[in-house]
Amino acid sequence: MRYRLITAILRKIEWVYAINAWLKTRRTKVNYFNTVRHYAEKPLVAPFQSLLAKRVGSRRSIFRDRCKKLNLFYLGTDELQDKSGILQSLGRIGELTYFTKADGSYGQIIVGTVEQRKSANANRLLELFKISHQNGKTPDLLIAQTFACIIDPQVFSQIGNSYGTLIINIAMDDRHQYWGQKMDGVWGGTYGLLPHIDLALTAAPECVDWYLKEGCPAIFFPEASDPNVFHPMPGLPKIHEVSFVGRRYGIREKTVLALRRAGIKVTAYGDGWEHGYIEIEDVPALFAQSKIILGIGTIGHSSDFYALKMRDFDGPMSGSCYVTHDNPDLRKIYDVGKEIVTYHTIDECVEKICFYLKEEAAREEIAHAGRKRAMNDHAWNKRFGDLLGLFGSESDSLITQVSSHH
């Protein structure tokens, strides 16, 4: 308690905050580039197809039975994120159960010591699987979004061996959370999960190589959106010039304040902003009623180290003009300048948003093109459909995709 109080006080001292942010950013980037060098020198264990066949074996046959409705289990933590498209899409694919705490609230336990939460989440997962099995709905597939510091990874091997369930983990933060902290010989990031999962899905394309060189099959799996949740709402007026959803700190705060100083009205929601937290069900209308949706694509306090975000897909899917950092990953999935707008600096962000607020025709042309691309290529239904196809007879296209990013 005393540590948290001291930390809160120090955060209010501007120069202490700035130094701490710089040190964290430097450490994150050094760790990343060290990892890149480490895997550049490491040989491949085996091709993707061989690794997948070895881990999955005969269990992939369940996906070839077109008459069988799959039983799916989702292990998540971020309710705002998961209930804005992921769970809805999985619910259309099969019979879905998702992780809840003993009190019925959503998501994994993230409080307490590392050992306490790892044990509590593992025991709760086993309890929920036992209930599903007793009800005749043993999960065919467990899709997790977790780290080895949140749940004891051995529970996945236990579930796979006991129930024949396929285990998949989605990693959206591999560039800065791949290793995590080491505790009792186990890395606390996604790396600690590798011996216990059947397939890794990573939103960082270069990280596919890391997994494969550790003997774990992996594919590039960027985030997506749900057109049934995020879509244009022509019956509602565009009352927001610019909207942003996300916690207030670092470059996020600097960008929003710079826009406001330029006379641009920015409606911001999230911890630290004047409007506070926004309810899950209210985000789609906020985006649909915005002329421009602002994206901040950086990791932590960095100004030049990026990761794909859910906003990169929910924004364009909403049918509004999406403006975000010039993350090179975006050029793999959008026609930048025609389907979304990107910027390198805060000044360039202000300049481009001023321009597109004045040029309605140009703004709406980009919004329309971005929506079309998101509908065609970046819907959760397509992501998960391609994923299931990987285990069945339609796997060729996804295997080609995997190879192209390796």
C-alpha positions as CSV (number, residue, x, y, z in Angstrom):
1,M,0.0,0.0,0.0
2,R,2.9,2.4,0.9
3,Y,4.7,1.5,-2.3
4,R,1.6,2.4,-4.4
5,L,1.2,5.7,-2.5
6,I,4.8,6.7,-3.1
7,T,4.5,5.7,-6.8
8,A,1.4,7.8,-7.2
9,I,3.2,10.8,-5.7
10,L,6.3,10.4,-7.8
11,R,4.2,10.2,-11.0
12,K,2.9,13.7,-10.3
13,I,6.5,15.1,-10.4
14,E,7.0,15.9,-14.0
15,W,10.7,15.4,-14.4
16,V,10.6,12.1,-12.4
17,Y,7.8,10.9,-14.6
18,A,9.7,11.9,-17.8
19,I,12.9,10.1,-16.7
20,N,10.9,6.9,-15.7
21,A,9.1,6.9,-19.1
22,W,12.3,7.3,-21.0
23,L,14.0,4.4,-19.1
24,K,11.0,2.1,-19.6
25,T,10.9,2.9,-23.3
26,R,14.7,2.3,-23.7
27,R,14.5,-1.0,-21.8
28,T,11.6,-2.2,-24.0
29,K,13.3,-1.4,-27.2
30,V,16.7,-2.8,-26.1
31,N,14.9,-6.1,-25.1
32,Y,13.2,-6.2,-28.5
33,F,16.3,-5.7,-30.6
34,N,18.2,-8.2,-28.5
35,T,15.5,-10.7,-29.2
36,V,15.6,-9.9,-33.0
37,R,19.3,-10.6,-33.0
38,H,18.9,-13.8,-30.9
39,Y,16.4,-15.3,-33.3
40,A,18.3,-14.2,-36.4
41,E,21.1,-16.6,-35.4
42,K,18.8,-19.4,-34.4
43,P,17.9,-22.2,-36.9
44,L,14.4,-23.4,-37.7
45,V,13.3,-26.5,-35.9
46,A,11.0,-27.7,-38.6
47,P,8.6,-26.3,-41.2
48,F,5.2,-24.9,-40.0
49,Q,3.2,-27.8,-41.4
50,S,5.4,-30.4,-39.6
51,L,5.2,-28.5,-36.3
52,L,1.4,-28.2,-36.5
53,A,1.0,-31.8,-37.4
54,K,3.2,-32.9,-34.5
55,R,1.3,-30.8,-31.9
56,V,-2.2,-31.3,-33.1
57,G,-2.1,-34.9,-34.5
58,S,-5.4,-36.6,-35.0
59,R,-7.3,-34.0,-33.0
60,R,-7.6,-31.8,-36.1
61,S,-10.2,-34.3,-37.5
62,I,-12.9,-32.6,-35.4
63,F,-12.8,-29.6,-37.7
64,R,-13.6,-31.7,-40.8
65,D,-17.0,-32.8,-39.6
66,R,-19.3,-30.2,-41.2
67,C,-22.3,-31.5,-39.2
68,K,-20.7,-31.0,-35.8
69,K,-21.1,-27.7,-34.0
70,L,-17.9,-26.9,-32.3
71,N,-17.7,-26.3,-28.6
72,L,-15.5,-23.3,-28.0
73,F,-13.9,-21.8,-24.9
74,Y,-12.5,-18.3,-24.7
75,L,-10.0,-17.3,-22.0
76,G,-9.8,-13.5,-21.9
77,T,-9.2,-10.5,-19.6
78,D,-10.1,-7.3,-21.3
79,E,-14.0,-7.1,-21.3
80,L,-14.1,-3.9,-23.4
81,Q,-12.0,-5.5,-26.1
82,D,-13.4,-9.0,-26.1
83,K,-17.1,-8.0,-26.1
84,S,-16.6,-5.6,-28.9
85,G,-16.4,-8.3,-31.6
86,I,-14.3,-11.3,-30.6
87,L,-16.9,-13.1,-28.4
88,Q,-19.8,-12.3,-30.8
89,S,-17.9,-13.8,-33.8
90,L,-16.9,-17.0,-31.9
91,G,-20.6,-17.3,-30.7
92,R,-21.6,-17.5,-34.4
93,I,-19.1,-20.1,-35.2
94,G,-19.9,-22.5,-32.3
95,E,-21.3,-23.1,-28.8
96,L,-19.3,-20.6,-26.8
97,T,-18.3,-20.6,-23.2
98,Y,-15.9,-17.9,-21.8
99,F,-13.9,-17.6,-18.6
100,T,-15.5,-15.9,-15.6
101,K,-14.3,-15.6,-12.0
102,A,-16.1,-17.4,-9.2
103,D,-18.3,-14.3,-8.7
104,G,-19.4,-14.4,-12.3
105,S,-17.5,-11.3,-13.4
106,Y,-15.6,-11.4,-16.7
107,G,-12.0,-12.3,-17.2
108,Q,-9.0,-13.7,-15.5
109,I,-7.8,-12.6,-12.0
110,I,-5.0,-10.1,-12.3
111,V,-4.7,-9.0,-8.7
112,G,-2.6,-10.6,-5.9
113,T,0.9,-12.0,-6.2
114,V,2.0,-13.7,-9.4
115,E,1.8,-17.2,-7.8
116,Q,-1.6,-16.5,-6.3
117,R,-3.2,-15.4,-9.6
118,K,-1.5,-18.1,-11.7
119,S,-2.9,-20.8,-9.3
120,A,-6.3,-19.2,-9.0
121,N,-6.8,-18.8,-12.7
122,A,-5.6,-22.3,-13.5
123,N,-7.9,-23.9,-10.8
124,R,-10.9,-21.8,-12.0
125,L,-10.2,-22.9,-15.6
126,L,-10.1,-26.6,-14.6
127,E,-13.4,-26.1,-12.7
128,L,-15.1,-24.5,-15.7
129,F,-13.8,-27.3,-18.0
130,K,-15.1,-29.9,-15.6
131,I,-18.6,-28.3,-15.6
132,S,-18.6,-28.1,-19.5
133,H,-17.6,-31.7,-19.7
134,Q,-20.3,-32.8,-17.2
135,N,-22.8,-30.9,-19.3
136,G,-21.8,-32.8,-22.5
137,K,-20.1,-29.7,-24.0
138,T,-16.4,-30.5,-23.6
139,P,-14.6,-27.7,-25.5
140,D,-13.0,-28.8,-28.8
141,L,-11.0,-25.6,-28.9
142,L,-9.7,-23.3,-26.2
143,I,-8.7,-19.8,-27.5
144,A,-6.7,-17.9,-24.8
145,Q,-5.3,-14.4,-24.6
146,T,-3.0,-14.6,-21.7
147,F,0.5,-14.7,-20.3
148,A,2.5,-17.2,-18.2
149,C,2.5,-14.6,-15.4
150,I,-1.3,-14.7,-15.2
151,I,-2.0,-18.4,-15.4
152,D,0.0,-21.5,-14.7
153,P,0.8,-22.6,-18.3
154,Q,0.9,-26.3,-17.3
155,V,-2.9,-26.2,-17.0
156,F,-3.1,-26.1,-20.8
157,S,-1.2,-29.3,-21.2
158,Q,-3.4,-30.9,-18.5
159,I,-6.5,-29.8,-20.3
160,G,-5.2,-31.0,-23.7
161,N,-4.3,-34.4,-22.3
162,S,-7.5,-34.8,-20.2
163,Y,-10.1,-33.6,-22.7
164,G,-8.4,-33.6,-26.1
165,T,-9.0,-29.9,-26.5
166,L,-6.8,-27.9,-28.9
167,I,-5.1,-25.0,-27.2
168,I,-4.5,-21.7,-29.1
169,N,-3.1,-18.5,-27.7
170,I,-3.6,-15.0,-29.2
171,A,-0.7,-12.7,-28.6
172,M,-1.3,-9.0,-29.4
173,D,1.7,-7.6,-27.5
174,D,4.7,-9.8,-28.5
175,R,7.0,-6.9,-29.3
176,H,7.1,-5.9,-25.6
177,Q,5.6,-8.9,-23.8
178,Y,7.1,-11.9,-25.5
179,W,9.6,-12.7,-22.6
180,G,8.1,-10.9,-19.6
181,Q,9.8,-11.3,-16.3
182,K,11.5,-14.6,-15.3
183,M,10.2,-16.2,-12.1
184,D,11.3,-19.6,-10.8
185,G,12.8,-20.4,-14.1
186,V,9.6,-19.6,-16.1
187,W,9.3,-16.5,-18.4
188,G,6.2,-14.6,-17.6
189,G,5.3,-13.5,-21.1
190,T,4.0,-15.5,-24.0
191,Y,7.3,-17.4,-24.3
192,G,6.4,-19.3,-21.1
193,L,3.3,-20.7,-22.8
194,L,5.0,-22.3,-25.7
195,P,5.5,-25.8,-24.5
196,H,1.9,-26.1,-23.5
197,I,0.0,-24.7,-26.5
198,D,-0.8,-26.2,-30.0
199,L,-0.7,-23.0,-32.0
200,A,0.3,-19.4,-31.4
201,L,-1.4,-16.4,-33.1
202,T,0.7,-13.3,-33.1
203,A,-0.2,-9.7,-34.2
204,A,3.5,-9.0,-34.9
205,P,4.5,-10.6,-38.3
206,E,8.3,-10.9,-37.5
207,C,7.4,-12.8,-34.3
208,V,6.1,-15.8,-36.3
209,D,9.8,-16.6,-36.9
210,W,10.5,-16.6,-33.1
211,Y,7.8,-19.1,-32.4
212,L,8.8,-21.4,-35.3
213,K,12.4,-21.4,-34.1
214,E,11.2,-22.5,-30.7
215,G,9.3,-25.4,-32.2
216,C,5.9,-23.9,-31.8
217,P,3.6,-23.5,-34.9
218,A,2.5,-19.9,-35.3
219,I,0.8,-17.6,-37.8
220,F,0.5,-13.9,-38.3
221,F,-2.9,-13.0,-36.9
222,P,-3.7,-9.3,-36.7
223,E,-6.6,-8.0,-34.8
224,A,-9.9,-7.5,-36.6
225,S,-13.4,-6.0,-36.1
226,D,-17.1,-7.1,-36.2
227,P,-19.3,-5.3,-38.8
228,N,-22.3,-6.2,-36.7
229,V,-20.9,-4.1,-33.9
230,F,-18.9,-1.4,-35.6
231,H,-20.7,0.1,-38.7
232,P,-21.9,3.4,-40.1
233,M,-25.0,4.9,-38.5
234,P,-26.3,7.3,-41.1
235,G,-29.4,8.1,-39.0
236,L,-27.1,9.7,-36.4
237,P,-25.3,13.0,-36.9
238,K,-21.5,13.3,-36.9
239,I,-21.4,15.3,-33.6
240,H,-17.7,14.7,-32.8
241,E,-14.9,16.2,-34.8
242,V,-12.4,13.7,-33.4
243,S,-12.8,10.9,-30.9
244,F,-10.2,8.9,-29.0
245,V,-10.7,6.0,-26.6
246,G,-7.7,5.0,-24.4
247,R,-6.0,5.7,-21.1
248,R,-4.5,9.2,-20.7
249,Y,-0.7,9.2,-20.5
250,G,2.5,10.0,-22.4
251,I,2.2,10.6,-26.2
252,R,-1.6,10.0,-26.1
253,E,-2.0,13.0,-23.8
254,K,0.4,15.1,-25.8
255,T,-1.4,14.4,-29.1
256,V,-4.9,15.1,-27.8
257,L,-3.8,18.3,-26.1
258,A,-1.9,19.5,-29.3
259,L,-5.1,18.9,-31.3
260,R,-7.1,20.9,-28.8
261,R,-4.6,23.8,-28.8
262,A,-5.1,23.9,-32.6
263,G,-8.8,24.5,-32.0
264,I,-9.9,20.9,-32.8
265,K,-12.6,19.4,-30.6
266,V,-11.5,16.0,-29.4
267,T,-13.9,13.8,-27.4
268,A,-11.7,11.5,-25.3
269,Y,-12.7,8.6,-23.1
270,G,-10.6,6.5,-20.8
271,D,-8.9,6.6,-17.5
272,G,-7.6,10.1,-16.8
273,W,-9.8,11.9,-19.4
274,E,-12.6,14.3,-18.4
275,H,-15.3,12.0,-19.7
276,G,-13.8,9.0,-17.9
277,Y,-14.6,5.4,-18.8
278,I,-17.0,4.7,-21.7
279,E,-19.3,1.7,-21.6
280,I,-18.7,-1.1,-24.1
281,E,-22.0,-0.7,-25.8
282,D,-21.5,3.0,-26.3
283,V,-18.2,2.8,-28.3
284,P,-19.7,1.9,-31.7
285,A,-22.0,4.9,-31.7
286,L,-19.1,7.2,-30.6
287,F,-17.0,6.0,-33.6
288,A,-19.9,6.2,-36.0
289,Q,-20.7,9.8,-34.9
290,S,-17.1,10.9,-35.3
291,K,-15.8,12.7,-38.4
292,I,-12.3,11.4,-37.5
293,I,-11.2,8.6,-35.2
294,L,-7.8,9.1,-33.7
295,G,-5.4,6.3,-33.3
296,I,-2.2,6.2,-31.2
297,G,-0.1,3.3,-32.5
298,T,2.9,3.4,-30.2
299,I,3.9,1.0,-27.5
300,G,3.9,2.6,-24.0
301,H,5.6,5.9,-23.9
302,S,7.6,5.4,-27.1
303,S,7.2,7.8,-30.1
304,D,8.6,5.4,-32.7
305,F,8.0,1.8,-31.6
306,Y,4.6,0.5,-32.8
307,A,2.1,-2.4,-32.5
308,L,-1.2,-3.0,-34.2
309,K,-4.2,-2.0,-32.1
310,M,-7.9,-3.0,-32.1
311,R,-8.7,0.7,-33.1
312,D,-6.8,0.0,-36.4
313,F,-9.8,-2.2,-37.3
314,D,-12.8,-0.9,-35.4
315,G,-12.1,2.6,-36.6
316,P,-12.3,1.9,-40.4
317,M,-15.1,-0.7,-39.8
318,S,-17.1,2.2,-38.3
319,G,-17.2,4.0,-41.6
320,S,-15.4,7.0,-40.2
321,C,-12.0,8.4,-41.3
322,Y,-9.2,6.8,-39.3
323,V,-6.0,8.7,-38.6
324,T,-3.2,7.0,-36.7
325,H,0.6,6.6,-36.4
326,D,2.5,5.4,-39.5
327,N,3.1,1.9,-38.2
328,P,4.8,-0.1,-41.0
329,D,2.5,-3.1,-40.2
330,L,-0.4,-1.1,-41.4
331,R,1.0,-1.1,-44.9
332,K,0.6,-4.8,-45.0
333,I,-3.1,-4.6,-44.4
334,Y,-4.3,-1.2,-45.7
335,D,-3.6,1.0,-48.7
336,V,-2.3,3.9,-46.6
337,G,-3.4,7.3,-47.9
338,K,-6.5,5.8,-49.6
339,E,-8.1,3.7,-46.9
340,I,-6.6,5.2,-43.7
341,V,-4.5,8.2,-43.0
342,T,-1.2,8.0,-41.1
343,Y,1.2,10.5,-39.5
344,H,4.8,10.4,-38.1
345,T,4.8,13.3,-35.6
346,I,2.3,15.1,-33.5
347,D,2.6,18.2,-35.7
348,E,1.9,16.1,-38.8
349,C,-1.1,14.6,-37.0
350,V,-2.5,18.1,-36.3
351,E,-1.9,19.2,-39.9
352,K,-3.6,16.2,-41.4
353,I,-6.6,16.3,-39.1
354,C,-7.1,20.0,-39.8
355,F,-7.0,19.2,-43.5
356,Y,-9.5,16.4,-43.5
357,L,-11.9,18.2,-41.2
358,K,-12.1,20.9,-43.8
359,E,-12.1,18.6,-46.9
360,E,-15.3,16.6,-46.3
361,A,-15.3,14.9,-49.7
362,A,-11.7,13.6,-49.3
363,R,-12.4,12.5,-45.7
364,E,-15.5,10.5,-46.7
365,E,-13.8,8.9,-49.6
366,I,-11.1,7.5,-47.3
367,A,-13.7,6.5,-44.7
368,H,-15.7,4.6,-47.4
369,A,-12.6,2.8,-48.8
370,G,-11.4,1.9,-45.2
371,R,-14.8,0.5,-44.4
372,K,-14.8,-1.6,-47.6
373,R,-11.3,-3.0,-46.9
374,A,-12.2,-3.8,-43.3
375,M,-15.4,-5.6,-44.4
376,N,-13.6,-7.7,-47.0
377,D,-10.4,-8.5,-45.1
378,H,-10.5,-7.6,-41.5
379,A,-13.7,-9.0,-40.0
380,W,-13.4,-11.4,-37.0
381,N,-15.6,-13.9,-38.9
382,K,-12.9,-14.1,-41.6
383,R,-10.1,-14.3,-39.1
384,F,-11.6,-17.2,-37.2
385,G,-13.0,-18.9,-40.3
386,D,-9.4,-18.9,-41.8
387,L,-8.1,-20.2,-38.5
388,L,-10.5,-23.2,-38.4
389,G,-9.8,-23.8,-42.1
390,L,-6.1,-24.3,-41.1
391,F,-7.1,-27.5,-39.4
392,G,-9.4,-28.8,-42.2
393,S,-9.2,-29.2,-45.9
394,E,-9.1,-25.5,-46.6
395,S,-5.8,-24.9,-45.0
396,D,-3.8,-24.1,-48.1
397,S,-4.6,-20.4,-48.3
398,L,-3.6,-19.8,-44.6
399,I,-0.5,-21.9,-44.9
400,T,0.5,-19.7,-47.9
401,Q,-0.2,-16.6,-45.7
402,V,2.0,-18.0,-43.0
403,S,4.8,-18.7,-45.4
404,S,4.6,-15.2,-46.9
405,H,5.3,-13.6,-43.5
406,H,8.1,-16.0,-42.5
